[in-house]
Amino acid sequence: MQFVIALGTFSAALCVSWLIGKLASKIRLPQISGFLLTGIVAGPYVLGWMKFQHIARLRFVDSLSLSVIALVAGTELFLKELKSRWKSIAWVTALQTLTIFVLGGLGLLLLSETIPFMQNMSWQGRLAVGLLAGAILMARSPSSAVALVNELRAKGPFTQTVLGVTMVTDVVVIVLFAVSFSLAQGLLSSHGIPTSTFEALGVELGLSVCIGVLLGRFFQLVLWMDLHRYTKRAILLTVGYSVFLFAGWFHHISHDYMPWTLHMEPLLICMVASFVITNFSQQRDQLMEHLHILAPPIYLAFFTLTGVSLGIDVLMQTWSIALLLVGLRLATLLLGSWAGGKIAGDPSHHNRLSWLTYVTQAGVGLGLAKQVAASYPSWGNAFATLMISVIVINQLVGPPFFKWAIQRAREANAQKAEDTVETREMKEEKVAKRKRPTRNSTGPVPVLS
């Protein structure tokens, strides 16, 4: 009964969120900003329409949505289109990683005297916190990027670079945080840095990629089969959601029966699956067609629930220091994006704009912050509170920045214009075929003896 009540309340919130999203679009704001704001207002910190117990019972919406979002993200990594952008993607990712991780962590160290939970720490402890914070500050929101690109119908070299950097950075963040976490464990204990963590990390990433390839081949078979389109979409949703269930089950099994506790990356698995279909099969167009239908309601549900879940109380407690970290992150994003684009030879106006598309943060950063809180109870909760405050601010201001940058780069509605041209050319071709005289149009059809 509680689940039914939660689902009914959330459905009503979705109806309002859809209307607010349309209104946001009319005043030139991204629709997902309307979804987020509706969720915040409907959530437990403002109107209280959605309760904390409702959020807990709707966690399946996050997993289901993230599976579709990851599949959409994989289709954007089309190697034939990105081939000319690999240099830009590599340089921007590398320079952003260097500037955000190093300068972000260093900035937190310089602010440590003003942060209550760090004031009594040793220099090793402060360095450990700086390493963890630097990794989390790098985290992005591929879900927001993909949703905004689809909403804006954006296409072009600027958009391709932005998506490529966002997707690659998501993998880099996972690896970098694992390394930082291992170093932090060594700094905070007398046992040194556990090398087994690095071995486990390699196993996790390798297994995730292998399972993603197998899943891609399975989806390819499903798309090839003569099934109803609704059946195919149901299989995509069901299997995508099952990946998250499998990752949780495997984590518990490895903890109980294996020498290492392994954590599969379900986002990476789904992304690899659609990447395989996109680049190594004939079903790319069919997959994109199904995802194009599934994506809008998924974005509506995901970002509305994200707004409901945002910890506004946490933001109110740490807003001053959080704002300083947000400003520091924006400065490092600007420096890394500009320097990477400059080295890669990108147009100067792209280099000036691109940092605005990398502001938004969401699920990955939240998950990493909560992992620190669970591992270090004495100071981890305070650390997670600060990081979550930074993520909340970036999640709110990031989408408008993203939309403005895409529009300034003149790549908004490029896909729509391309579709319109193709449709017009097809119509003209059909008209020409009707008018074109056939070989037998001037006389009777000859009879072959």
N, C-alpha and C positions, 0 to 999 in steps of 0.2 A: 504493500500500500504506500509506504514511504517513497519507493521508487516511482510509482505512478504519479504521486503528488509532485515529486521533483521534476519528472518529465513533462507533466502538464504545465507547471509554472514556467519551466524553461521554454516550452513551445510558445507560450504567450509572450515571453520576453523576446523571442526570435521575431515574432510578428512586428512588435514595436521597433526592434533593432533594424529590421528590413526597411521600415518607413524612414527611420532616422538616417540610415545609410543613403537612401535616395535623396533625402534633404541635404545631406552633407555633399553629395555629388553635385547638386544644383548650385551650392555656394562654393564650388571648386575645391572642396576638401576630399581626400580619399574616402571611399565608402567604409574601409576598415576602421578609419577614425570614428565614424559614426557608430559602428558596431562596438568598438572598445568603450566609447563614452556611454552608450546605452547599458552595457554590462556593468560599468562602474556605478551608474545611477541605480540600476536595479539590484545591485549587490548588497551585501550585509553591512557595508559602511555608510551607505546613503539612505535609500528608501527601505532597505531590508526586505525587498520582495523575494530575492533569492537568499536562502539561509546557508550557513556553513555546511549543514548536513546535506543540503541539496547538491552543493559543489562536490562533496565526497562521492555521492551516488552517480554523478555524471562524468566521472573520469574516463569512462569508455569513449566519450565524445572526443576527448583529446587524442587518444590512440587512433581512433578511426580517422579523424581529420588529418593527423600527422602522416598517416600512411598514404593518403591521397596526395597531400602536399609534397611528400618526398617523391612519389611517382611523377608528379608534374615537374618537379625540379629536375629529375633525371632526363625528361624529354627535352628540357632546355639545353642540355649538354650534347648537342648534335655536332659531332666532330667536323663534318664538312663545313658547317657554318662558323665554327669556332677556330678553325685551322689558322685563319689569319689573325686571330686575337690571342693566341697562346702566349706570345711574347709579353703582351700587355698584362694578361692575367697573372703570369708568373712574377713579373717585376712588381706589380702593385701588391700582390699577396705577400711577397717577400719583404718589401719595404714597410708595409703596414704591420706585419708580424714583428719586425725589428723595433719600430718606433713605439707601437702600443704596448708591447710586452715589456720592453726595457724602460721607456719613459713613464709608462703607467705605473709599473711597479716601483720605480724610483720616486715618483710623485707621492705615492702612498707612504713610502718611508719618510719623506720630508714632512708629511702631515701627521706622522705617528704621535707627536707630542700633543696634538689636539684631539686625537681619537682615544676615548676613554679606555677601551679594552687593550690598546697597544702601549699605553703609558708605562706599565710595569713590566713589560717584556724585555728580555735580553736582546742583543743585536741579532742573534741567530733566529729568535722567534720573530722579530720584525722582518728579517729578510725572508723567512718562510711565508709570512703573510703577504709580503710584496710579490713574491713569485706566484702565489695562488691568485692574487688580485689581478696581476698582469695578464694571466691566462684568461680569466673570466671577462676582463674588459675587452678582450679580442672577440668574444662571442658575437655572433650575428643572429638575424632572424630570416632564414631562407623562406619560411612560410610567408612572412610579410612581403618580401621581395617578389616572390612568385605571384602572390595575390595582386600586388600593385601593378606588375607588368601585365597581367591578364586584364585587369580592370582598365588600364590605360591603352590596351592593345598596342603596346610599345614594341618596336623592332628596329634594329640597327646596330652598328658597331659599339656605340656607347652602352646600350642595353645588354648586348652580348658580353661585354667586358664586366659589367656590374654583376650579372648573374654568375658568370664564371668565377669571379673573385669570391662572391658570397658562398658558392657551393664548395670551392676548394678550401676556403677559410674554415668552413664548418668541420672539415676533416682535420685540418691543422690544429684547430682549437682542442679537439678531443685528444690528439696525440700530445700536444704541448701541455695540457692540463695534467695528463697522466705522468709526464716527466716532472712537472713542477710539484705534483703531489708526492712523488717519490723523493725528490730533493728536500721537500718540506719535512717529510718523515725523518730523514737523516739529520736535518738541522735541529729538530725538536726532540731527538732522542740520542742516546749514547751508543746505539747499535749500528750507526752508519746507514748508508743508503741501500735499501734492499734491491739487489739486482733481479730478483725473481719478478718484480713488478714490470720491468721492461720486457722480460720474456713473455709474461702473461699478456702484455699489451700487443705484442706481435701476433700471438695466437688469436686474440680477440679480433683484431683487424683482418687477419687472414681468413678466419672462419666467416666473418661478416661478409667479406667480398665473395667468397666461394658460395655461400648460401644465396647471396644476391644474384649471382650468375645462374644458379639452378632455378631460382624463382623466376628470373627473366625468361628462361626457356620454357617453364611451365605456363607463364602468361602468354608466351608466343603460341604455344599449342592451343590454349583456350581461345585466343583471338582467331586462330586459323580454322578452328572447328565451326561447323554449321550450326551455331546456337543462336537463339533469340538475343537481340541486343540487351534486353533487360537481364537476361541470365548472365551474360558476360559481365555486365556492370556489377551484378550481385556477387559474382565470383571475385572480381577485383577488390571489392570492399571487404568481403569476408576473409579472403586470404591475407590482404594487407593488414587487417586488424589482428589476424592470427599471428602475424610476425611479432607483434608487440607482446602477445600472450606467451609465445614461444621464448622470447628473450627473457621475460620474467621467470618462466619455469626453468630455463637453462641456468640462470643466475643462481637459483636456489639449489639445483642439482649439483652444480660445480662447487658450491660452498660446502655441501654436505659430503660429497663423495670424491672430490678431486683435490690435488695438492694446491691448486690455484682457484681463487674465486673469479670466474670469468663473466664479463658483462658484454653480451652482444649489443651491437649498435643497430636497432631496428630502422632508424632513419637511413643509415648507410645501406642497409640491405635493400630497402625499397628503392632507394635512389639508383643503386647498381642494377637492380632488376629492370627498371625502365630505361636506363642507359644502354643496357644490352639490346633491348627491343628496338630502341631508337637508332642505334648505329649498326646492328648486326642482324637485322631481320627485315622482312617486307611489311611488317605490321605497324610501322611507326604511325602512319596516318590514322589507322583505325584506333590505336591506343589514344592518340591525341583527341580524336573525336569523342570517345567515351569520357575521357578526363575533362574535356571542355563542358560536357553536360553535368558531370558530378561536382566540379569545382565550386560554382557559385554558392549552392547551399552549404557546402563544407566550410567555405570561408566565413559565411554568416554564422554558423554554429560555433566554429573554433574561436573566432575573435570576440564574439559576444561572451562566451564562457571565459576567455582570457581576461576580459574586462571585469567580469564578476569576481574572478579569483585574485585580481591585483590587490596587493596589501597596502591600501591607502593609509592605514594606521602606522605601518612601518615607515612610509614616506614622510609622514608628519613628524616622526621622531628624529630622523637623521637628514632632513632636507638640506641643511646648510653644507655639511661635509659632502653629501651626495652631489650637490650642485657643483662643488669644486672639482670632484672627480669626473662629472659629466663634461665640464669645461675642458679639463685636461684631456679627456678622451677625444673630444672634438678636435682639439689642437693637434693631437698625434695622428688622428685620421686624416686631417688636412695635409700634414707634412708627409705622411707615408704615401697617400694617394697621389699627391702632386709629384713627389720625387719618383715614384714608380712609373707614373705615366710619362714623365719627362724623359727618363732613361729609355722607355719603350718607344718613344717618338710619337706619342698620341697628340692629337690637336690640343692646343693650349686651353681652349675653352672647355674641353672635356676634362682636362686636368684640374681646372678651377672648380668644376661642378661635382666631380665624382664622389668626393668625400661625403657629400650630403646623402648619398644613397646607401651608405654603410652605417648609419646612426642606429637604426632600429635593433633592439635586442629582444629575446623572448625565451623560448623553452630551454635551449641548451644552457644558457647562462644561469637560469633559475635552477636547473638540475644540478649543475656543478656547485653552485652556492650551497644548496641543501646537502650535498655530499660532504662538504667541509663541515657544516654544522653537525652532521651525524658523527663525523670522525673525531672532532675536538669539542666536546661539550663545554669545556671551561670558557672558551672564547669563540667557538664556532658559530653560536647563535647570533652573537653581536656582529661578527664578520658577515654572516649571511644577511642580516638585516640591512647592513650598509650596502652590500652588493645588490640586493633586491631593490633597494631604493633607487640606485643608479639605473637598473634595468627598467623599472617602472617609468622613470622620466624619459629614458631613451625610447621606450615603446610608445609613449604618447606623442613626443615631438618628431620622431623619425618618419612616419608615413607622410606628413605634409612636406617635409624636406625632400623626400624621395620623389614625390609627384612634381614638385616645383623643378627639381633638377632634370627629370626626364622631359618636361615641357620645354625648359630652356635649351636642352640639347636637340629639340625639334624632332623627337622620336615618338611622341605620344600619338596614338591613332594611326601609326604607320602601317600596322597589320591590317587595320580596317580599310585603309586606303588601298592597300595591295589587293585585298579581297574584292573591293569594289571594281578595281581595274580588271581583275581576272574575270569577274562576273560579266562586266560589260563586253570584254573581248569574246567570251563564250556566246553571249547573245548575238553579237555582230556576226560571229562565225555561223550561227544557226540561220540567221537571216540570209547570209550570203549563200548558204547551201540551198535554201528554198528558191532563191532567185536564179541560181546557176542552172542553165539548161542541161538536161541530160542527153545522152547520145541518141536516144530513141524518141525524144520529145516531139520531133517534127513528123513522125510517121507512125504507122502501126508497129507493134512489137513483132519482130521477125520470128517466124516459126522454124525451129530447127528440125530437119528431116533425119 
